């Protein structure tokens, strides 16, 4: 009878699990490279803006290490076999990591806005101590907003013919309570952060795409205005893509979870439930997208990854064009370049 609870052999589950495996390794590798690039170089660590980048990479890593494995486990085996403690805490921790990642993106967008539009004010406001306080505050807010999960998620045990089976489910006082909390999550995790991220990055993009007379005078001494403006527009495009990816990745998930709280036609509800795992996969994939975006659009991170690969190849006797010492120095030099 227990074999009937295995669901990994259906075509949709196989596709889902395979994509999750790819997302997991991309998120693990990409965010680890971001942490290596920043944490192992003192000159980069001195820039307080990179505290947000480290926090985002850590949050994305936790999403990959906690959210994805247990989500895949649920797709493979529908019963809960990990005990009551994990039943109460896993969903709680998943919510914290996702919310922490989202709030960090909001803080990064605000810091970038101040750095580009009000650089003098940013130096006064964004001190190292204040940045650390803001990061701690983001995690406190994430914990507070997810507290209902640890209260209302419980282990449900059923005895069928001498066989004890367990499910990890949410038990709310009423459907209205669950609907109210789901609406709160939509507003707190998606709508408000998404609004601020889109608004701030749009302002940044507009500022970077317009000619800056101060920049023109500053760059005239080196006769490099065209290249500077092209770099500014490229950064603007990357900012816009970051905000669009965030909105697109989480929109289907929140649309489905909100819709399921209302009375739907049986066929419509069945369709929503069948699409839910893929909507959650799209949301989880956001933890792997930022490093890929950096590698494609940011020359500093791209050169850093390329240098690491060349060093690795040289250990196997390939492309021995410079000494290992020179390559290590080149990697460290590339790691000094700020990603965002």
N, C-alpha and C positions, 0 to 999 in steps of 0.2 A: 504493500500500500504506500509505503514511504517513497517508492520510486516515482509515483504519480506526481509528487511535488517537485521533481526535477523538470525544469522548463528550458534548458539550454539547447535542446536539440531541434527547436523550431527555427525556420529560416530567419524570422525577424530578430529572434534572440541571438542567433549566431552573428548576424550583421552588427547588432548593437554591441555585443561583447567585443568583437574585433575592433570596432571604432574606439571603444573605451580603452582598449589596450594601447592603441596608437596615441590617443590623447594623453594617457597616463605617462608614457615614456617621453613624449614631447614636453609635457609640463615639468616633469622631473628633471630632464636634461637642461631645458631652456632656463628655468628659474634657478637651477644650481649654478649655471654659467653666470647669470646676472649677479648672484651672491659672491661668487669667486672674484668676478671683475671688480666689485666694490669693496668687499670686506678684506681682501688681501693687499690692498694698496692704501697707504696712509694718506696720500694726497687726495684721493677720491673720498675717503672717509671724512676728511675735514670739511667737505661741502655738505651743509646741513640738508640740502634738498635731497640728497641720496638716502637719508634716513627713511623717507617715504618710499623710495624705490626698494630698499631692503625689506621694509614692512610689507609692501605689496608682493614681493617675491616670496616671502615667508608665508603670507596668507594663501597665495596661489599654490605653494607647495603643500600646505596643509589640506587644501581642497583636494589636491591630487592624491595625497597619501591617506586621507580619511574618507572623503566623500566617495571617490571613485571605487575603491576596493569593496566597500560595503554595498554600494549600489549594484556593482557587478554580482556580488554574492547573492543579492535578492533576486536578480534575474536568473541565476543558476539554480537556486533552491529557495522556494517560496516560504518555507518554514523558517522560524527564527531559532537558531541553535547556539546563540552566543551569550545567553544568560540575561537576567533582568537588568543588571547594572549597565551593560552595553546597550540594551534596548532603550533605557532612559537617557543615556548620555550621548550615543552616536548621533542621533538626529539633532540634539542640542548643540553638539560640537560642530556638526556640519553647518548649521545655521550661523553659528558664531564666525566660522571661517569665511563663509560667503559674505556675510554682512561686514566683517572686518576688511575684506578685500574691496568691497564696494565703497566703504567710507574712506579707505586709503586712497582710492582713485579720486574721490571728491577733494580730499586734502591736496593731492598732487596737482589737480587742475587749479585749485585756488592758489597754490604756491607758484605755479607756472604763470598764472595771470598776474600776480603781483610782481614776479621777476621781470616780465616783459613789459607790462603797462606802467608799473610803478616801482622801478628798481631801487630807488632810494628808500622808499617806505618799506620795501621788502627786507632790506638789510636791518632796519630797526625792529621790525615785527618778528621776523623769522630767525630768532636766535636758536642756538643749539638746545638750550634748556626748554624753550617754548615748543620747539618741534617735538621733543621727547614727551612733553606733557600732552600735546595734541594726539600723539600716537597712542599713549596710554588711554586717553579719553575715548578714542575710537573703539578700542577693545572693550572698555567698560560699557559703552553704549550698545555694542554688539551683544554682550552678555545679558544686559538688562532686557533688550528687545526679544531675546530668545528664551527667557526664563519660563514662559508658559509651556514650552515644549517638554521640559524636564518634569513638569507637574502632571501634564495630561497624557503623556505617552507611557503606556504600561504594557506589561507582558500578559497576554491572554492565553491561558492554557485550557485545552479541551481534551477530554478523555473519550476516545472512540474505540470501543471494542477492546479495551485493555491497552490501546496505544495512545500515549500522551503526545499531543502535538501543540506547538506554541507559535503564536503570532505576535509580532510587535505592532501595536495599533494605537491610534489616538482615541481617547475616551473623554469627550467634552461634556459638560453639563447639559448642553443642548446644541442643536444645529446652528442656532443664532450666535452662540458663543464662538463656535468654530468659524462661522462666516465673518464675524467681526474681527477675529484675529487674522484671518487670511487677508481681509481688506487692509488691516493695519500693516501687514508685511508688504503688500503691493505698494502701499504709499511710502513706507519707511525704507524699503530695500530697493525699489525700482523707480517710482515716480519722482520722489523728491531728489534722490541722488542723480537720477538720469537727467532731470531738469537742470540741476546745477552744473553737471559735467558738460552737457550739450551747450548750455548758455556760456560758460566760461571758455570752453575751447572754441566756440564760435567767435567770441570777442577776441580771443588770441589770434585766431586765423585771420579775422578781418584786419587786425592791427599789423600782422606780419605781411599781409598781402598788399597793404598800402605803402607807398613810398614814405620813408622817414627822413625828414630834412636833417635831423641831428645825425642820423646814421650816415647820410650822404656826406656831410661835412667831415665826420670822423673818418670815413673810409676814403675820402678823396686824397688823403696824404699817401695812401698806398696804392691808389689807382686800381681799386679792386671792388668797386661798387656793384658791378654786375654779378660777380660771383657771390657777394654777400647777400644780395637780394634774392638770388636763386636759392641759396641755402635757407633763407627765411621762409620762402614759399614752400620748400620741401618740408620744413618743420611744421608749417601750417597744415599741410596735407596729412601728415602723420597724426597731428592732434585731432583732426576731424575724423580720421579713420578709427582712432581709439574710441571716441565717443559713439560712433556709429556701431562698432562691433559690440560695445557694451549693451546698447539699446536692442540690437537685433538678436543677440544671443539669449537674453533673458525675457524678451517679449512673449514668445510662444508659451513659455512655462507659466508666467503669471496670468496670461489669458486663459489657459486651460484650468489652472487651479481656482481661479475666480469663477469661471463658468460652471465648474462642477458643484459649486455651492447653491446653484439655482436649479429649479425644476426644469429638466430637459426631456426631450423625447428619448425613449429607450435607444433608438438607433444613433441619435446624436451623442448621447452619453457614452455608448459603446465606442464610438469613433474617437471621442475625447480621451477615453481611457487607453485606447490603443496607441494614440499619439503621445500620451504623457511621457513614457520613457524616453522617446526621442527628443521631446522638448527639454527634459532634464539633462540629457546628454549635450544638447546644444548649449545650455547654460554652463555646464561643467567645462565644456571645451574652451570657455573664455580664459581659464587659468593657463592654457597653453598658447594662447594667441599673441599675448604681448611680446614674449621673447622672439617669436617668429616675425612679428612686425618690426621689432628693433633690428633684427638681422637683415631684413629686406630693405629697410628704409633709413637706418642709421649707420653711417659709415664707421663710426667708432666701434660699435658692438660687432659689426660685420668683420672688421679687420681683426678684432680681438679673437673671435671664433676661428677665423682663417689662420691666424698665427698659432693658435693652439693645435689645430689640425696639422699644420706644417711641422710643428715640433714633434707631434706624435708620429708622423710619417718618417721623420728623420731617424727616429729610434729603431725603425725597421729597415734602415739602409736606403731610404728613398729620398730623393731631392736634397742631397747633401751639398747645398750651395753656400751656406754660412755655418759657423760653429754653433754648437748648442748654447753657449753663453750669450752669443749675439741674439739668438732667437728668444731666449728668456728675457733679455733686456727689451726686445721689441714687444713681447707680450705685455710686460709691465708698463711700457710706454703707452701702448694702446689702451691699457686699463685705466689710464689717467683721464681718458676722455669721458665726459659726462654723457650718460645715455639720454636723459631727458632734460 
